Amino acid sequence: MPPARSNQPQRSKPLGNHQTSWIWGRHLVQETLQAGYWPVLELWLADDLPESELTATARLANAADVRVQRATRNSLVSRCRGEDHQGYAARMAEFPYHAPESIFHKPTRFPFVIALDRIQDPFNFGTMLRSAEIFGAQGVIIGTREQVGVTSQVARSSVGAVNRLPIARVPDLAAFLSTPEPKQFTVVAASEKASSVISDFDFRRPVLLVIGNEGRGISEEVTAQCQATVRIPQQGTLNSLNAAAALAIICYEARRQQALPIVVD
């Protein structure tokens, strides 16, 4: 069935939290449809998209049981309020977070989970999710206090990783780290004040890595639940790395160690 074309006057709709209501852009919309995890409530495509794109996207939408609707590019701007929509806009349901316990039950040779404490910048958060997914983390745990959730900006900067990486949200991150599932892991905090560098820490065991707020680091309550601290060695004059960059570096070091042959004494 061809996509439906709208003849209604186009205007912005009151949808509550706007940033969690719409996603846009060809890659993100297609990736979200293909993943089939985050429910799409409405899908709008520009009426001047090439037929090949319309056909491909309609196929993905049909598989996800989503109706395709068509409209002008200007009307898409009024809907998603993003001029860079590339002819793709989707109104989303509330993001479905995973149950936190489920993240620890995923079978893997080198268990590796990430907890983020009070990350407030959506672009940082999205970039961190992208790194976590690329380096094969089992999932990411976030709290609710001073922590951005999954929004349109987060989804876009994650390049769709929000659809592939299990993300759990808990009311109190420090309290959750004291529960049985995290206690099966070595909880390690990233801090520029740590005495041990990441290359000296053994990541070939179940590890739960904690990264803290962009400016203030990890809270005292969360730090109290950590068994170790590590730092990234630096040679420059600046005192710390961006939180997203730090996460990517530590994830790489963890996977580098895990790829080494195991030597038995």
N, C-alpha and C positions, 0 to 999 in steps of 0.2 A: 504494500500500500504506500503511495507517495506521501511524503511528509505534509502535514497540514499547514496551510498558509493562513496567517492571522489577518482578519480584516478589522479587528478592533482598534480603537484609538490607543496608541502606545503611551503609557505613563508608568512612572515608578510606583511600585506597590509597597505598602507598609508591611514589612516582614520581620519586625523585631530587630534582633541583632543582625545587621546587614552583612557583616563580614562572615558570619557563619551560615548565611542563607544562600549565597551564590558563589560558584566557581566559574572561571572562564579561561579561554585559551585552548587551542586545538589539542596540544599534547595532554594537558591536564584533564580535559573533559573526556577525551578518548581513553586515556589510561584509567580513569575512574569507571567508565562504562565497562571496559575490558576486565578490570579487577572484580567488579560485581560485589564490592564490600560495602561501600558508602552509598546508601539509597539515593537515587536521583528522583526528585519529585516532578520537575519540569525540565525539558531539554529544548533549547531554542537554537536554530542554525540560521545564519544569514542566507537570504534568498539568492545571493549572487555567488555562492560557493560553487566550485567546479563540481560537475555531476559525479566525478570519481570520488571526491571527498564526501559528498552527500550519501552516496551509495554505501561507502565503507562505514560511515558513522551510523547510518540507519541500520546496518547489519548488526553493529555492536549494540545499538539501542534495543533492537528487537530481541536479541539474546538476553538483555537485562530487563525485558518487559517494560520499556520506557517509550512513550509516544514522542515522536519527533514533530516539532512545530517550527515553522519558518517565519521570518520577519526581516525587516530591513536592518542594515547595520546600525543606523542611528537609533532604532528602537531597542536594539540590544544594549547600547550604551546606557539608555535610560533604565533598563532593567538591572544590569549588573554594575552600572556606574564605573565601568572600566573601558577606556577607549582602546585598550590593547587586547580586546576579546578575540580577534582573529576570526570572527564569525561564529564563535561557539560560546554559549552561556548555559549554565545549568543551575536550577534552584535545588538546594540540597536539604535532606532531612538532617536532624541532629546527628552529629558524628557519633558512631557506635564504638565506644571504648571497649577494650577487652577486660575481662575479669583479671585482676592482677595475679592471682594464683596460677592462672593458666599459662602465663608466660614462663613460669619456672618448670613446667611439665613437658616442655618441648624437648624431645630426645636429640642430643647433639654430642659430638665427641669432646668439644671444649666449651662448656656452658659459659655464656657471656651475656650479661644483662646490664643495662644502663639505667641509672636513675638521675633525673635532672631536678635540681633544687632551685625553684624560684626563677626560672628563665622567663624574662619578661618581653624580650624583643621577638616578634613573630618571625622575622627573617632569620635571626639566629636559631630559633627553635626549629624552623623548617630545614635549615642547613644541617643542623645536628641530626635530625631524623634521616636526612639523605645519607649522611656519613654512616650512621648506625645501620641502615639497610644495606649499603654497599659493602660494609665490612662484616655483614652476617651476624649482627647481634640478634639474640632471641627476641628481644623486645625492649621497650622503653617504659619506665614508670615515672609519672609526674604526680605532684601534689596539686592542691587547689589554691593554697595560699600564695599570693603574689606570683602566680604561674599562668602564663598564657596557655589557652587550650588550642585545639585544632580549629583554625579559622581559614578563610580563603587565602589570606596572605601566607599562612603556614603551609597550606597545601601547595601553593604555587612555588614557594622557595624550596620545598622538599622535592619538587619535580615528581610529584605523585607517590612519594615513599609512604605517605600516610595511608595509602591503600594496600601496601604490601607488608608493612612492619607492624607487628602487634604493639599497640599503645594502650597503657592502662593508666587510669587516674584514680588516686586515693585521696581521702579527705585530709590525712595527716601523713606526710612522707616519713617523718622520723618514727612515728608510731608503727607504720607498716614495716619499716626495716627491722623492727624488733620481733616480728612474727616468725613462725617456723620456716616458711619458704625461703625468705632471704637469708636466714641463719644457716642454711645449707651452703651458702656461698661465702667467700671472703669479700667483705664489703670494704672497698678501697676508695679513698677520697683523693681527688686531684687537687693539689695545692702547691703554689710556688714556694711555700715555706717548708715543704717536706724535705727531709734529709736524704731520702732514697730517690734515685732517678728511675725512670720507667724501665730502662734497660736492665736494671738490677732486680726488678720485681718479677716474680714468676707468674706469668699469665696462663700457664698450662695447668690450670686448676679452675674450678668454678669461681668466677669473679663477677661481682656486682660493682661496677664503676660508677662513682658519684661525681657529677660535675655541678658546680654551684653557679649562683647568680653572677651576671656579667660584671657587676661592680663590687659586690660585697662577698662573693665567694659562697661557701657552704655554711649554713646556719650552725650554731653551736649544738642545737638539738640533733641535727642530722649527723654532724661530726662525731657526736658521742656514740653513735651506732656503728662507726667505722672501725675496722681492725687494723687498717694500715693507711698510710698516705704516700703519695708519689708525686714527683714533679718532672716537668720536661726540662732538660738541660738547656740553658740559654747562654748566648755569648754577646748579645747586644746590650744596649743600655736601658731599654724599656723594661718595666718590672713584671709584665705579664702578657700572655697571649689572649686574643679574643676567645671566648668560651667555645665557640663553634670550631675554631682552628685547633684548640687544645684537644677537643674530643676526637677530631679526625686523626691527629698525631698519635694519641694514645691507642685508639682503635687499630691503627696500622701496626704499632709496636706489638700489641697483643696478638694480632694475626701473624706477624712475622715470627714471633717466638713459637707459635703453635704449628707453624709450617716446618720448623726444624726437626731433624730426626731425633727421636728419643734415645738417649744413651743410658744403658743400664750398667751401673757400677758392678 
